[in-house]
Amino acid sequence: MGSVSKILLTVLCVLTFGYESWSQTGSERLKKEQQALEKQISTTKNLLAKSRENTQLSLEEVNLIERQVQYRERLLQNINNQIRSSELKIEQKNGRIAELRAEIEQLKRQYKELLIYAYKKRNKYGNLMFIFSAKTVEEAIKRKIYLEKLAEIQQKQLRLIKQNMGLLEDEIADLDAEKKAKLELASQKKQERAEIIAAKKEKERVYEEFKEKEEELRANLEQQRADREKLKQEIQAAIQREIEAERARREKERRAAEKRRAEEADRRNANTPDPPRQEEDPKDLLASNEVNLLGKNFAANKGRLPWPVDDGTITQNYGKNAHPTLKGVYTQNNGVDISTHKSANVHAVYKGEVTSVINIPGAGKVVIIKHGEYRSVYSNLQDVYVTKGDQINTRSPLGSLLPNNSGSVSVAHFEIHHVKGNNVKQLNPNLWIGE
């Protein structure tokens, strides 16, 4: 029965520790998520302030307000989760405090019983006389050991009481800190709710303003669709040119290899000595291996790639996006649009080779970077700092962005493609760049 109790106690300790570890990890994750959301809200707020400096209402402003509301609602949910987590911790702390207090009371009772027992068994001549009054040496030794054990048990009991008192004080201090954190979160929750209400009112006001310009919006939307289609075709054509150039290079190498083999066969048939054999250039082999490794490393960093701009907020996701004010109207995005500061610099998300620099009249410039089988594409650039063939590193500056129509902010358009043979597949950049 004793061994079973020990096993149950061990399992209980492991489960309790595991739950506490999970609880701590969950709290840390929620706090990190809160910090990331607060950063996004701050960025969006700054961009909105810049956008409002211009009297002309822009679609970017509408998208920024929409994002602001979404981020604040997510932050409110995060705060709610943290409050629930905090309440659970407080409940656990109260339970632990009650257990410690009960344990301390039991230890005190046991210590009291020990003292009473020792008092009743005391000898009027003291401990030494108690030992010396033994009839035999063996009995004297036993009496000495008994007294030592009794003193040891008393000291141990006293230490346990002090230790548990210290644990109790720590738990009470942690409980007070947790209650304080909960009160701060509750206050922040109240403030965040007020911010959401204000943001939604602003959103409704702007939407009403946009409804008055529906015809103009639809005309602008058609122009944007045309621009996006042109951009898509230009990017596809550039990647196809790269594929054709790579195929032509390999075909040239294949023909040169066949020619060498034919010449060697002719010399063997004519019994003429073979010229010194030309080994494959180790630089070419190294470059080929580096390209393969580059693609593998790029893929291995999925979800951890840096953003192509220092700060900003995604105002249009990959794929189908509902128009913020026109009901039933959708746009198709081949990448992501990131609203950022006016004329902000764009950076490479990973090291590689610049394979194309395209200039699209009315739509800015485009830079394509090759990472093995992958391509990252950066559009809507005003100035470009790189040229075709450049080897660049992660975070290398590529160029600066064009300002939007209102001239207050800039929007970076970013795409990722996977090239396998002749097949080109568009990928969702949301899944590749980090939080």
C-alpha positions in Angstrom: 0.0 0.0 0.0 2.9 2.3 0.8 4.5 1.9 -2.6 1.1 2.6 -4.3 0.8 5.8 -2.4 4.3 6.8 -3.4 3.5 6.2 -7.1 0.3 8.1 -6.9 2.1 11.0 -5.2 4.8 11.0 -7.9 2.2 11.0 -10.7 0.3 13.9 -9.0 3.5 15.9 -8.7 4.4 15.4 -12.4 0.9 16.3 -13.5 0.9 19.4 -11.3 4.4 20.5 -12.5 3.4 19.8 -16.1 0.2 21.9 -15.8 2.1 24.7 -14.1 4.7 24.7 -16.9 2.0 24.7 -19.6 0.3 27.5 -17.7 3.5 29.6 -17.6 4.2 28.9 -21.3 0.6 29.9 -22.2 0.9 33.1 -20.3 4.2 34.0 -22.0 2.7 33.2 -25.4 -0.3 35.5 -24.6 1.9 38.3 -23.5 4.1 38.0 -26.6 0.9 38.0 -28.8 -0.3 41.1 -26.9 3.0 42.9 -27.5 2.9 42.0 -31.3 -0.7 43.3 -31.5 0.1 46.5 -29.6 2.9 47.1 -32.0 0.6 46.5 -35.0 -2.0 48.9 -33.5 0.7 51.5 -33.0 2.0 51.2 -36.5 -1.6 51.4 -38.0 -2.4 54.4 -35.8 0.8 56.2 -37.1 0.0 55.4 -40.7 -3.6 56.6 -40.3 -2.4 59.9 -38.8 -0.1 60.3 -41.9 -2.9 59.4 -44.2 -5.3 61.9 -42.6 -2.8 64.7 -43.2 -4.0 64.7 -46.8 -7.6 65.8 -47.4 -8.1 63.3 -50.2 -9.7 60.1 -48.7 -7.8 57.0 -49.9 -8.6 53.3 -50.0 -5.5 52.7 -47.9 -7.1 54.7 -45.1 -10.2 52.6 -45.3 -8.1 49.4 -45.2 -6.0 50.8 -42.3 -9.1 51.6 -40.2 -10.4 48.0 -41.0 -7.1 46.6 -39.8 -7.1 48.8 -36.7 -10.5 47.4 -35.7 -9.4 43.8 -36.3 -6.2 44.2 -34.3 -8.0 45.8 -31.4 -10.7 43.1 -31.4 -7.9 40.5 -31.4 -6.1 42.4 -28.6 -9.4 42.4 -26.5 -9.7 38.7 -27.0 -6.1 38.3 -25.9 -6.7 40.3 -22.8 -9.8 38.2 -22.0 -7.7 35.1 -22.3 -5.1 36.6 -20.0 -7.7 37.5 -17.4 -9.1 34.0 -17.5 -5.6 32.6 -17.1 -5.0 35.0 -14.3 -8.2 34.0 -12.5 -7.2 30.3 -12.8 -3.8 31.1 -11.3 -5.5 33.0 -8.4 -7.7 30.0 -7.8 -4.7 27.7 -7.8 -2.7 30.1 -5.5 -5.6 30.2 -3.0 -5.8 26.4 -3.0 -2.1 26.2 -2.5 -2.2 28.7 0.4 -5.0 26.7 2.1 -2.9 23.5 1.7 0.2 25.1 3.1 -1.7 26.6 6.1 -3.2 23.2 6.9 0.2 21.6 6.6 1.8 24.1 8.9 -1.0 23.6 11.5 -0.4 19.8 11.3 3.4 20.3 11.6 2.8 22.6 14.6 0.6 20.0 16.3 3.1 17.3 15.7 5.9 19.5 17.1 3.8 20.3 20.2 3.2 16.5 20.7 6.9 15.9 20.5 7.7 18.6 23.0 5.0 17.2 25.4 6.3 13.7 25.0 9.9 14.8 25.6 8.8 16.8 28.7 7.0 13.8 30.2 9.9 11.5 29.6 12.5 13.9 31.0 14.6 12.8 33.9 15.1 15.0 36.9 18.8 14.5 36.7 18.9 15.7 33.1 20.0 13.9 29.9 23.4 12.9 31.3 22.0 11.3 34.4 19.4 9.6 32.2 22.2 8.0 30.3 24.4 7.2 33.3 21.5 5.6 35.2 21.4 2.8 32.7 22.1 -0.7 34.1 24.3 -1.7 31.2 26.6 -0.1 28.7 24.3 -1.3 25.8 21.3 0.3 27.5 23.3 3.6 28.0 24.2 3.6 24.3 20.6 3.1 23.3 19.5 5.9 25.6 22.1 8.2 24.1 20.9 7.3 20.5 17.3 7.8 21.6 18.0 11.3 22.9 19.9 12.3 19.7 17.1 11.0 17.5 14.5 12.9 19.6 16.5 16.1 19.2 17.0 15.5 15.5 13.2 14.9 14.9 12.4 18.1 16.8 14.9 20.1 14.8 13.6 18.6 11.5 10.0 19.4 12.5 11.0 23.0 13.3 12.8 23.4 9.9 9.7 22.0 8.1 7.5 24.6 9.8 9.9 27.4 8.9 10.2 26.2 5.3 6.5 26.0 4.8 6.0 29.4 6.4 8.5 30.8 3.8 6.6 29.0 1.0 3.3 30.4 2.3 4.8 34.0 2.3 6.0 33.5 -1.4 2.6 32.2 -2.5 0.8 35.1 -0.8 3.2 37.6 -2.5 2.6 35.9 -5.9 -1.2 36.0 -5.3 -1.0 39.7 -4.6 1.0 40.3 -7.8 -1.4 38.2 -9.8 -4.4 40.1 -8.4 -2.7 43.4 -9.3 -2.0 42.1 -12.9 -5.6 41.1 -13.2 -6.8 44.6 -12.2 -4.4 46.2 -14.7 -5.7 43.9 -17.5 -9.3 44.7 -16.5 -8.5 48.4 -16.8 -6.8 47.9 -20.2 -9.8 45.8 -21.3 -12.2 48.7 -20.5 -9.9 51.1 -22.4 -9.6 48.8 -25.4 -13.4 48.4 -25.6 -13.7 52.2 -25.7 -11.1 52.3 -28.5 -12.9 49.7 -30.5 -16.2 51.6 -30.3 -14.4 54.8 -31.4 -12.6 53.0 -34.3 -15.9 51.4 -35.4 -17.6 54.8 -35.4 -14.7 56.2 -37.5 -15.1 53.2 -39.8 -18.8 53.9 -40.3 -18.1 57.6 -41.0 -15.5 56.9 -43.6 -17.7 54.2 -45.2 -20.6 56.7 -45.5 -18.2 59.1 -47.2 -17.0 56.4 -49.6 -20.6 55.4 -50.5 -21.1 58.9 -52.0 -18.2 58.2 -54.4 -19.3 54.7 -55.5 -19.0 55.3 -59.2 -15.6 56.8 -58.8 -14.6 53.8 -56.6 -15.8 51.3 -59.2 -13.8 53.1 -61.9 -10.7 53.1 -59.7 -11.3 49.5 -58.9 -11.3 48.6 -62.7 -8.1 50.5 -63.1 -6.5 48.7 -60.2 -7.6 45.4 -61.7 -6.0 46.3 -65.0 -2.8 47.4 -63.3 -2.7 44.1 -61.2 -3.3 42.0 -64.4 -0.5 43.9 -66.2 1.8 43.4 -63.2 0.9 39.7 -63.1 1.7 39.2 -66.8 5.0 41.2 -66.5 6.1 39.0 -63.6 5.1 35.8 -65.3 6.9 36.9 -68.5 10.0 37.8 -66.5 10.1 34.4 -64.8 9.5 32.6 -68.1 12.4 34.5 -69.6 14.5 33.3 -66.7 13.4 29.7 -67.2 14.1 29.9 -70.9 17.6 31.4 -70.3 18.3 28.6 -67.8 17.1 26.0 -70.3 19.2 27.5 -73.1 22.3 27.5 -70.8 21.8 23.9 -69.9 21.2 23.0 -73.6 24.4 24.8 -74.5 26.3 22.8 -71.9 24.7 19.5 -73.1 25.7 20.2 -76.7 29.2 21.2 -75.7 29.5 17.9 -73.7 28.2 15.9 -76.7 30.7 17.6 -79.0 33.5 16.7 -76.6 32.4 13.1 -76.5 32.2 12.9 -80.3 35.6 14.4 -80.7 37.1 12.0 -78.2 35.4 9.0 -80.1 36.9 10.3 -83.5 40.4 10.5 -82.0 40.2 7.0 -80.5 39.1 5.7 -84.0 42.0 7.5 -85.6 44.4 6.3 -83.0 45.5 9.8 -82.1 46.4 10.7 -78.6 43.6 12.3 -76.5 44.2 15.9 -75.5 44.3 16.7 -71.8 40.9 16.0 -70.4 38.9 19.1 -69.4 37.6 18.6 -65.9 34.3 20.3 -64.9 35.0 23.7 -63.5 34.8 23.3 -59.6 33.4 26.9 -59.5 30.4 25.8 -61.6 29.9 22.7 -59.4 30.1 24.9 -56.3 27.7 27.4 -57.7 25.2 24.6 -58.6 25.4 23.1 -55.1 24.9 26.6 -53.6 21.8 27.2 -55.7 20.3 23.8 -54.5 21.2 24.6 -50.9 19.8 28.1 -51.1 16.4 26.8 -52.2 16.4 24.2 -49.3 17.3 26.9 -46.8 14.7 29.3 -48.1 12.0 26.6 -47.7 13.3 25.8 -44.2 12.7 29.4 -43.2 9.0 29.2 -44.0 7.1 31.3 -41.4 10.3 33.0 -40.2 11.2 35.2 -43.1 11.6 38.9 -42.2 9.1 41.4 -43.6 10.1 43.2 -46.8 9.7 46.6 -44.9 10.8 47.6 -41.5 7.3 48.2 -40.2 3.8 48.4 -41.6 0.6 46.5 -41.6 -0.9 44.0 -44.2 -3.9 45.8 -45.7 -4.6 43.2 -48.3 -4.0 39.5 -47.9 -3.2 36.9 -50.5 -6.1 35.6 -52.6 -9.7 36.8 -52.5 -10.3 40.1 -50.6 -13.7 41.7 -50.1 -13.8 45.3 -51.0 -14.1 47.4 -47.8 -17.1 49.5 -48.9 -18.6 47.9 -52.1 -20.8 45.0 -51.2 -20.3 41.8 -53.2 -17.1 43.2 -54.8 -13.9 41.2 -54.4 -10.3 41.6 -55.6 -7.8 38.9 -56.3 -4.3 39.4 -54.9 -1.3 37.4 -56.1 0.7 38.4 -53.0 0.2 40.7 -50.0 0.0 44.5 -49.8 1.8 46.1 -46.9 1.0 49.7 -46.0 4.0 51.5 -44.6 5.6 54.9 -44.3 5.9 57.1 -47.4 8.9 56.2 -49.6 10.0 53.5 -47.2 12.9 51.2 -48.2 12.2 47.6 -49.2 14.5 44.8 -48.1 15.2 41.3 -49.4 13.6 38.6 -47.3 16.4 36.2 -48.0 19.8 36.0 -49.7 19.9 35.2 -53.4 20.5 36.6 -56.9 18.7 39.5 -58.6 17.4 37.9 -61.8 15.1 40.6 -63.1 14.5 44.4 -62.7 11.4 45.5 -64.5 10.0 49.0 -65.1 6.2 49.1 -65.6 5.0 52.6 -66.6 2.5 53.9 -64.2 3.0 50.9 -61.8 6.6 51.5 -60.6 9.5 49.1 -60.8 9.7 45.4 -59.9 12.7 43.4 -58.5 12.8 39.6 -58.7 15.3 37.6 -56.6 16.1 33.9 -57.1 16.5 31.6 -54.1 17.2 28.2 -55.7 13.7 27.1 -56.9 12.0 30.0 -55.2 11.5 33.6 -56.3 10.6 36.6 -54.1 9.0 39.6 -56.0 9.0 43.2 -54.8 6.7 45.6 -56.6 5.6 49.3 -56.5 9.2 50.6 -56.3 10.1 54.1 -57.1 13.9 53.8 -57.0 15.9 50.6 -57.3 19.3 50.1 -55.7 20.2 46.8 -57.4 20.9 45.5 -60.9 20.4 42.1 -62.6 23.0 39.6 -61.5 23.7 41.2 -58.1 24.2 38.7 -55.2 22.4 40.1 -52.2 22.0 39.1 -48.6 19.0 38.9 -46.3 17.8 42.4 -45.4 19.8 44.0 -48.2 18.0 47.2 -49.4 16.5 46.8 -52.8 14.8 50.2 -53.4 12.3 52.7 -52.1 8.5 52.7 -52.6 6.2 54.9 -54.6 3.9 57.1 -52.5 0.2 56.2 -52.9 -2.3 58.5 -54.8 -2.9 60.7 -51.8 0.9 61.0 -51.3 0.7 60.2 -47.6 1.7 56.5 -47.3 3.3 53.8 -49.5 2.2 50.2 -50.2 4.6 47.4 -50.8 3.4 44.5 -53.0 5.2 41.3 -52.2 4.9 37.9 -53.9 6.6 34.4 -53.6 6.7 31.9 -56.5 8.0 28.3 -56.6 9.6 27.4 -59.9 9.9 23.7 -60.7 11.0 23.0 -64.2 8.5 24.8 -66.5 5.9 25.0 -63.8 5.5 28.3 -61.7 3.3 28.2 -58.7 2.2 31.2 -56.7 2.5 30.8 -52.9 0.8 32.6 -50.0 3.3 35.1 -48.6 1.3 35.3 -45.3 2.5 31.8 -44.5 6.2 32.6 -45.2 6.9 35.9 -43.4 7.1 35.9 -39.6 4.7 37.6 -37.2 
